[in-house]
Amino acid sequence: MSIKKIVGPVSKVLALCALGTTTSATAAPPYEEWGTPVNLASLPGSAPNINSPSIDGCVSLSRDGLELYFTSFRDGNQADIFVAERTDSSKGFGSVRKLPSTINTPGANEACPTIIGSNTLHFLRSEGADQGNLWVSRRTSGDWQEAVPYRRDLATPGLEESVSIFEDEQGQEVLIFSRRNADGTGGTILQSVAGGPAVPVPGGPNAAGINNRPWVSRDGLFIAFDSIRPGGKGGPDIWFAERDSTAEPFEAAYTIPELNSVAGDLRPAVSWDGTQLFMSSNRPGSASPAPDIWVAERARRNGPKMIEFPSGE
């Protein structure tokens, strides 16, 4: 595995060539390895109802790490979007509350939220024969406004979900999301550059299998997603891919076995500081056979630790 694959999101490998001919140096990864995922309810200070016997997952974390938006079926037979808050990013999340009717509507499913900045929430809404299209709500003076369709030109009879947005090296806005077939099967990760048509993300993310629910780092160089493909543990697993420039395709996708289980592991979301990875999973330790929210953590290394080795290696 290359050094780059160990680094993780929003990190670039620094290769420094020595002036002499006897040594060269490269920066060590800024993070330790990921720890084993734990049920979110096990974090200190977690509310007892952070996970429920129903389906909980498809998480998005605010930039400051203090708001957790997620999908849950806890209020009945339809999906709604909930939020939980905390005062310290090292602690668990407090009591869960359902977002208002400007977002959650009777008779429709709202799911897979993405909080962008502090006041913009993207999500999918499915009602009637519509499997799910992208919607957006904006928060003004603390209140979520009436949601409206987002990018109607991207709507299809299929299901669009899991928005990520970043600015590429040319200053263009890039929208990344996934689309499933009208019957809910399949999955392809797509991108729209500068408001253009949706096309498959090039490289590793779509190289094999069924690929859904992407999360992309703010520099566009790191993507995490769930996939059913050779090399996984059987169900959907969490996979990653990286690149050196937004003008390039992603490199081959890879997985970190310690993060996955033989159960389904879905919709990864990495915290802004890169130290926490959230997912939905029905692995052993969940509150019921339905998926719960799980989290893995890793520590930052202290400063730019340099490793020296003889030139030519």
C-alpha positions as CSV (number, residue, x, y, z in Angstrom):
1,M,0.0,0.0,0.0
2,S,1.3,3.4,-0.9
3,I,1.9,6.1,1.7
4,K,-0.9,8.1,0.1
5,K,-3.5,5.4,0.9
6,I,-2.6,5.6,4.5
7,V,-3.0,9.3,4.8
8,G,-6.8,9.7,4.4
9,P,-8.9,12.7,3.6
10,V,-7.7,16.2,2.9
11,S,-4.0,15.2,3.2
12,K,-1.3,15.4,0.6
13,V,1.9,13.5,0.7
14,L,5.0,15.8,0.8
15,A,7.9,14.3,-1.0
16,L,11.1,16.2,-0.2
17,C,14.2,15.5,-2.3
18,A,17.5,15.9,-0.4
19,L,20.0,18.3,-1.8
20,G,22.7,15.7,-1.4
21,T,22.7,12.2,-2.9
22,T,22.8,10.1,0.3
23,T,19.3,10.5,1.8
24,S,15.7,11.5,1.0
25,A,12.7,12.0,3.2
26,T,8.9,11.7,3.0
27,A,6.3,12.9,5.5
28,A,4.7,10.3,7.7
29,P,0.9,10.0,7.6
30,P,-0.7,12.7,9.8
31,Y,-3.1,10.2,11.4
32,E,-2.8,6.9,13.3
33,E,-4.7,3.9,12.0
34,W,-8.5,3.7,12.3
35,G,-9.7,2.0,15.4
36,T,-12.4,-0.6,15.5
37,P,-15.9,0.9,14.9
38,V,-18.2,1.1,18.0
39,N,-21.9,1.7,18.4
40,L,-22.5,5.4,18.6
41,A,-24.5,4.9,21.8
42,S,-21.4,3.7,23.6
43,L,-19.7,7.1,23.4
44,P,-19.7,9.0,26.8
45,G,-22.8,11.2,27.1
46,S,-24.8,9.6,24.3
47,A,-28.5,9.8,24.6
48,P,-30.1,6.4,25.1
49,N,-32.2,6.9,21.9
50,I,-29.4,8.0,19.6
51,N,-30.0,4.6,17.9
52,S,-33.4,2.9,17.9
53,P,-34.8,-0.6,17.1
54,S,-35.7,0.9,13.6
55,I,-33.3,1.7,10.8
56,D,-30.9,4.5,11.7
57,G,-28.1,5.8,9.4
58,C,-27.1,7.7,6.3
59,V,-25.2,10.2,8.5
60,S,-23.8,13.7,7.8
61,L,-21.8,15.7,10.3
62,S,-21.6,19.5,10.6
63,R,-18.2,21.1,10.0
64,D,-17.7,21.7,13.7
65,G,-18.6,18.1,14.5
66,L,-21.4,19.2,16.9
67,E,-24.5,18.4,14.8
68,L,-25.3,14.9,13.5
69,Y,-28.0,14.6,10.8
70,F,-29.3,11.2,9.9
71,T,-32.2,9.1,8.6
72,S,-34.4,7.1,10.9
73,F,-37.6,5.1,10.6
74,R,-38.3,5.4,14.4
75,D,-41.5,7.4,13.9
76,G,-43.3,4.8,11.8
77,N,-43.1,3.2,8.4
78,Q,-41.5,6.1,6.6
79,A,-38.0,7.6,6.6
80,D,-37.5,11.0,8.2
81,I,-34.5,13.2,9.0
82,F,-33.4,13.7,12.6
83,V,-30.6,15.7,14.3
84,A,-28.7,15.3,17.5
85,E,-26.2,17.7,19.0
86,R,-23.2,17.6,21.4
87,T,-21.0,20.3,23.0
88,D,-17.7,18.5,22.5
89,S,-16.5,16.5,19.5
90,S,-14.9,13.9,21.8
91,K,-18.3,13.0,23.4
92,G,-21.5,11.4,22.4
93,F,-24.6,13.1,21.0
94,G,-27.5,14.2,23.2
95,S,-31.2,13.9,22.7
96,V,-32.6,13.3,19.2
97,R,-35.1,15.6,17.6
98,K,-37.0,15.3,14.3
99,L,-36.5,18.1,11.8
100,P,-39.6,20.3,11.1
101,S,-42.3,19.8,8.5
102,T,-40.5,22.2,6.2
103,I,-38.2,19.2,5.6
104,N,-40.1,16.1,6.8
105,T,-43.5,15.8,5.1
106,P,-46.4,13.4,5.7
107,G,-46.6,10.6,3.1
108,A,-43.1,11.1,1.9
109,N,-39.7,9.6,2.7
110,E,-36.8,12.0,3.5
111,A,-33.4,10.5,3.8
112,C,-29.6,10.7,3.3
113,P,-29.1,14.3,4.5
114,T,-25.9,16.2,3.8
115,I,-25.3,19.4,5.9
116,I,-23.1,21.8,4.0
117,G,-21.6,24.7,5.9
118,S,-24.0,25.5,8.8
119,N,-27.2,26.3,7.0
120,T,-27.8,24.2,3.9
121,L,-29.2,20.7,4.0
122,H,-29.4,18.5,1.0
123,F,-31.5,15.3,1.1
124,L,-33.6,13.0,-1.0
125,R,-37.4,13.0,-1.0
126,S,-39.4,10.1,-2.3
127,E,-43.2,10.4,-2.7
128,G,-45.7,8.4,-4.7
129,A,-44.1,6.7,-7.7
130,D,-41.0,8.9,-7.4
131,Q,-38.2,6.8,-6.0
132,G,-36.2,9.8,-4.7
133,N,-34.9,13.1,-6.1
134,L,-32.6,15.7,-4.6
135,W,-34.1,18.5,-2.4
136,V,-32.5,21.3,-0.4
137,S,-33.5,23.5,2.6
138,R,-31.7,26.5,4.0
139,R,-31.7,27.7,7.6
140,T,-32.5,31.4,8.2
141,S,-32.4,32.9,11.6
142,G,-32.3,29.4,13.1
143,D,-35.3,28.0,11.2
144,W,-35.2,25.6,8.3
145,Q,-37.1,27.0,5.4
146,E,-39.5,25.1,3.1
147,A,-37.5,22.6,1.1
148,V,-37.4,22.9,-2.7
149,P,-36.2,20.6,-5.5
150,Y,-32.5,20.8,-6.2
151,R,-31.2,20.5,-9.7
152,R,-34.4,19.3,-11.4
153,D,-32.3,18.6,-14.5
154,L,-30.7,15.7,-12.6
155,A,-34.1,14.1,-11.6
156,T,-34.8,10.7,-13.1
157,P,-37.3,7.8,-12.4
158,G,-34.4,6.4,-10.3
159,L,-33.1,7.4,-6.9
160,E,-30.6,10.2,-6.4
161,E,-29.0,10.6,-3.0
162,S,-26.0,11.5,-0.9
163,V,-24.8,14.9,-2.1
164,S,-21.2,16.1,-1.7
165,I,-20.0,19.4,-3.1
166,F,-16.5,20.8,-3.5
167,E,-14.6,23.3,-5.7
168,D,-12.1,21.9,-8.1
169,E,-8.7,23.4,-9.0
170,Q,-10.2,25.5,-11.8
171,G,-12.7,27.1,-9.3
172,Q,-15.7,25.1,-10.6
173,E,-18.3,23.7,-8.3
174,V,-18.5,19.9,-8.5
175,L,-21.5,18.0,-7.3
176,I,-21.1,14.3,-6.5
177,F,-24.0,11.9,-5.7
178,S,-25.2,8.4,-6.4
179,R,-28.1,7.1,-8.5
180,R,-29.9,3.8,-8.3
181,N,-32.4,2.3,-10.8
182,A,-36.1,2.9,-10.5
183,D,-36.5,-0.4,-8.7
184,G,-33.9,0.5,-6.1
185,T,-31.2,-1.8,-7.5
186,G,-27.8,-1.0,-8.8
187,G,-25.8,2.1,-8.1
188,T,-23.4,4.5,-9.8
189,I,-21.5,7.5,-8.4
190,L,-22.0,10.5,-10.6
191,Q,-20.6,14.0,-10.9
192,S,-21.8,17.3,-12.3
193,V,-19.2,20.0,-13.0
194,A,-20.3,23.6,-13.1
195,G,-23.9,22.7,-13.4
196,G,-23.3,20.3,-16.3
197,P,-24.8,16.9,-17.0
198,A,-24.3,14.0,-14.5
199,V,-21.6,11.6,-15.7
200,P,-19.9,8.7,-13.9
201,V,-17.1,9.7,-11.6
202,P,-13.9,8.4,-13.4
203,G,-11.6,5.8,-12.0
204,G,-11.8,3.5,-9.0
205,P,-15.2,4.3,-7.5
206,N,-17.1,2.9,-10.5
207,A,-14.6,0.4,-11.7
208,A,-16.6,-2.6,-10.4
209,G,-19.7,-3.6,-8.6
210,I,-22.6,-1.6,-7.2
211,N,-21.6,1.8,-5.8
212,N,-23.6,4.2,-3.7
213,R,-23.7,7.0,-1.1
214,P,-20.4,8.8,-1.6
215,W,-18.7,11.2,0.8
216,V,-16.0,13.5,-0.7
217,S,-13.4,15.5,1.1
218,R,-13.5,19.3,0.8
219,D,-10.5,19.3,-1.6
220,G,-12.1,16.7,-3.9
221,L,-9.1,14.3,-3.6
222,F,-10.5,11.6,-1.3
223,I,-13.8,9.8,-1.7
224,A,-15.5,7.2,0.6
225,F,-18.5,5.2,-0.5
226,D,-20.3,1.9,0.1
227,S,-19.9,-0.8,-2.5
228,I,-20.7,-4.4,-3.3
229,R,-17.7,-5.6,-5.2
230,P,-15.0,-8.3,-5.2
231,G,-12.7,-7.9,-2.2
232,G,-15.3,-7.0,0.3
233,K,-16.8,-9.0,3.1
234,G,-20.1,-9.9,1.4
235,G,-22.5,-7.1,2.0
236,P,-22.0,-3.5,1.1
237,D,-18.6,-2.4,2.5
238,I,-16.9,0.9,3.0
239,W,-14.4,1.6,0.2
240,F,-12.0,4.5,-0.5
241,A,-10.2,6.1,-3.5
242,E,-7.8,9.0,-3.8
243,R,-6.2,11.1,-6.5
244,D,-3.5,13.8,-6.6
245,S,-5.5,16.4,-8.6
246,T,-9.2,17.0,-9.3
247,A,-8.3,17.0,-13.0
248,E,-7.3,13.3,-12.7
249,P,-9.4,10.2,-12.3
250,F,-9.5,8.5,-8.9
251,E,-7.0,5.7,-8.4
252,A,-8.0,2.1,-7.7
253,A,-10.5,1.8,-4.9
254,Y,-9.3,0.1,-1.7
255,T,-10.9,-1.1,1.5
256,I,-9.7,-1.2,5.2
257,P,-10.9,-4.6,6.4
258,E,-10.9,-3.5,10.1
259,L,-13.7,-1.0,9.3
260,N,-16.0,-3.5,7.6
261,S,-18.1,-6.5,8.8
262,V,-19.9,-9.4,7.2
263,A,-23.1,-7.4,7.7
264,G,-24.0,-4.3,5.7
265,D,-21.8,-1.2,6.2
266,L,-23.2,1.9,4.5
267,R,-22.8,5.6,3.7
268,P,-19.5,6.6,5.3
269,A,-19.0,10.2,6.5
270,V,-15.7,11.5,7.7
271,S,-15.5,14.4,10.2
272,W,-14.0,17.8,9.0
273,D,-10.9,17.2,11.0
274,G,-10.5,13.6,9.7
275,T,-10.5,11.9,13.1
276,Q,-14.0,10.2,13.0
277,L,-15.7,8.1,10.4
278,F,-19.4,7.4,10.8
279,M,-21.4,4.7,9.0
280,S,-24.6,2.8,9.2
281,S,-24.2,-0.9,10.0
282,N,-26.3,-3.9,11.3
283,R,-23.2,-5.7,12.6
284,P,-23.4,-7.5,15.9
285,G,-23.8,-4.9,18.7
286,S,-26.6,-3.0,17.0
287,A,-29.7,-2.4,19.0
288,S,-31.7,-4.7,16.7
289,P,-31.3,-6.5,13.4
290,A,-31.9,-3.1,11.8
291,P,-28.9,-0.9,11.1
292,D,-27.5,1.5,13.8
293,I,-25.0,4.4,13.5
294,W,-21.5,3.3,14.2
295,V,-18.3,5.4,14.5
296,A,-14.5,4.7,14.2
297,E,-11.9,7.0,15.4
298,R,-8.2,7.7,14.8
299,A,-5.8,10.1,16.5
300,R,-3.8,12.8,14.8
301,R,0.0,12.5,14.9
302,N,1.8,15.4,16.7
303,G,3.3,17.6,14.0
304,P,5.0,16.7,10.7
305,K,7.0,13.6,11.6
306,M,9.7,12.9,9.0
307,I,11.1,9.5,8.1
308,E,14.5,9.3,6.5
309,F,15.8,6.4,4.4
310,P,18.7,5.8,2.0
311,S,18.2,7.3,-1.4
312,G,17.1,4.8,-4.1
313,E,14.6,3.0,-1.8
